[in-house]
Amino acid sequence: MLLRQDRAMLAVTVMLEVGFYGSRSVTVSAADLAERLGLARRGMEPLLQALSRAGLLDSARGPRGGYRLGRSARDIRLIDILAAAQEEAETADLPAGALTGAVVAPLWAEMEAALAERFGALTLDGLLRRATDAGLVRPAPEPISFAI
């Protein structure tokens, strides 16, 4: 589960962006995400697809399409986000050797268990509260106009 930091951070950041600028009913386009994050849209697509397959994001097609949270922010744990990102990440084989088997592999398992416990306790809703506490203001939804 120990991911490359950039891959894990991107997955968490994408989910946070969708939760902050969108909602379960308001979509955020992949183009907007890419622009805010300073990334190429094409490079983000595999991650967005992995998050969608995991049920963390829903996608909507059409002119107002994009991505929205697949479930409530309080029900999305960071461990779920990282597991979805892991799906796309490459796995490396451990080097052979007595020290690897006796020391390094068990140490890595301990570290992964500690990280999994910590990430399992954190939710997307908690991160959204941290953003608000840091002074960031979520955009207000556009009012509905019923002009006839």
C-alpha positions as CSV (number, residue, x, y, z in Angstrom):
1,M,0.0,0.0,0.0
2,L,2.9,2.4,0.4
3,L,2.4,4.5,-2.8
4,R,4.6,6.9,-4.5
5,Q,3.9,10.1,-2.7
6,D,2.9,12.0,-5.9
7,R,0.3,9.3,-6.9
8,A,-1.3,9.2,-3.4
9,M,-1.3,12.9,-3.0
10,L,-2.9,13.4,-6.5
11,A,-5.7,10.9,-5.7
12,V,-6.5,12.7,-2.4
13,T,-6.2,16.1,-4.0
14,V,-8.6,15.1,-6.8
15,M,-11.1,13.8,-4.4
16,L,-10.8,17.0,-2.2
17,E,-11.2,19.2,-5.3
18,V,-14.4,17.4,-6.3
19,G,-15.7,17.5,-2.8
20,F,-14.8,21.2,-2.4
21,Y,-15.9,22.6,-5.7
22,G,-18.6,20.1,-6.4
23,S,-20.9,17.9,-4.4
24,R,-23.0,14.8,-4.8
25,S,-25.2,16.8,-7.2
26,V,-22.8,19.3,-8.7
27,T,-20.1,18.1,-11.2
28,V,-16.6,19.3,-11.6
29,S,-15.2,18.9,-15.1
30,A,-11.9,17.1,-15.7
31,A,-10.7,20.2,-17.6
32,D,-11.4,22.3,-14.5
33,L,-9.6,19.8,-12.3
34,A,-6.6,19.7,-14.6
35,E,-6.4,23.5,-14.8
36,R,-6.6,24.1,-11.1
37,L,-4.0,21.4,-10.4
38,G,-1.7,22.5,-13.3
39,L,-1.8,19.0,-14.9
40,A,-2.6,17.6,-18.3
41,R,-6.2,16.3,-18.5
42,R,-5.0,13.2,-20.4
43,G,-2.6,12.3,-17.6
44,M,-5.4,12.4,-15.0
45,E,-7.9,10.3,-16.8
46,P,-6.6,6.9,-15.6
47,L,-6.8,8.1,-12.0
48,L,-10.3,9.5,-12.5
49,Q,-11.4,6.2,-14.0
50,A,-9.9,4.2,-11.1
51,L,-11.7,6.5,-8.6
52,S,-14.9,6.0,-10.6
53,R,-14.5,2.2,-10.7
54,A,-14.1,2.2,-6.9
55,G,-17.4,4.0,-6.5
56,L,-15.7,7.1,-5.1
57,L,-16.6,9.3,-8.0
58,D,-19.6,9.3,-10.4
59,S,-19.2,10.6,-13.8
60,A,-21.8,12.5,-15.9
61,R,-21.6,13.0,-19.6
62,G,-22.7,16.0,-21.6
63,P,-22.1,19.7,-21.7
64,R,-22.4,20.1,-18.0
65,G,-20.8,16.8,-17.3
66,G,-17.9,15.9,-15.1
67,Y,-17.3,14.2,-11.8
68,R,-19.1,14.3,-8.5
69,L,-18.7,12.4,-5.3
70,G,-19.9,8.8,-5.5
71,R,-21.1,8.9,-1.9
72,S,-21.2,11.2,1.0
73,A,-17.8,12.8,2.0
74,R,-18.2,11.5,5.5
75,D,-18.4,7.9,4.1
76,I,-15.2,8.3,2.0
77,R,-12.1,7.2,3.9
78,L,-8.6,8.1,2.8
79,I,-7.8,4.4,2.8
80,D,-10.5,3.9,0.1
81,I,-8.9,6.7,-2.0
82,L,-5.4,5.2,-1.7
83,A,-6.7,1.7,-2.5
84,A,-8.3,3.0,-5.7
85,A,-5.0,4.8,-6.6
86,Q,-3.1,1.7,-5.8
87,E,-5.1,-0.2,-8.5
88,E,-3.2,1.8,-11.1
89,A,0.2,1.9,-9.5
90,E,3.0,-0.4,-10.4
91,T,4.1,-2.9,-7.8
92,A,7.8,-3.6,-7.3
93,D,9.3,-6.9,-6.4
94,L,11.4,-7.0,-3.2
95,P,15.0,-7.8,-3.7
96,A,16.0,-11.4,-2.6
97,G,18.1,-12.1,0.4
98,A,18.0,-13.2,4.0
99,L,17.9,-9.7,5.4
100,T,15.0,-8.7,3.1
101,G,12.9,-11.6,4.3
102,A,13.9,-11.4,8.0
103,V,14.0,-7.6,8.5
104,V,12.9,-5.4,5.6
105,A,9.7,-7.2,4.5
106,P,8.3,-7.4,8.1
107,L,9.2,-3.8,8.7
108,W,7.4,-2.7,5.6
109,A,4.3,-4.8,6.6
110,E,4.3,-3.0,10.0
111,M,4.6,0.4,8.4
112,E,1.8,-0.4,5.9
113,A,-0.4,-1.5,8.8
114,A,0.2,1.7,10.7
115,L,-0.5,3.8,7.6
116,A,-3.7,1.8,6.8
117,E,-4.9,2.4,10.4
118,R,-4.3,6.1,10.2
119,F,-5.7,6.6,6.7
120,G,-8.7,4.4,7.7
121,A,-9.6,6.9,10.5
122,L,-9.5,10.0,8.2
123,T,-12.4,10.9,5.9
124,L,-12.9,13.3,3.0
125,D,-15.3,15.2,5.2
126,G,-12.5,15.8,7.7
127,L,-10.3,17.1,5.0
128,L,-13.0,19.5,3.8
129,R,-13.4,20.8,7.3
130,R,-9.6,21.4,7.4
131,A,-10.0,23.4,4.2
132,T,-12.7,25.5,5.8
133,D,-10.6,25.9,9.0
134,A,-7.7,27.1,6.8
135,G,-9.9,30.0,5.6
136,L,-10.8,28.5,2.2
137,V,-14.4,29.4,1.1
138,R,-16.4,26.9,-0.9
139,P,-18.2,28.3,-3.9
140,A,-21.9,28.8,-3.4
141,P,-24.1,26.8,-5.8
142,E,-25.7,28.8,-8.6
143,P,-29.3,29.8,-7.7
144,I,-32.0,28.2,-9.7
145,S,-33.8,30.7,-12.0
146,F,-37.4,30.0,-13.0
147,A,-37.9,32.8,-15.4
148,I,-40.7,32.1,-17.9
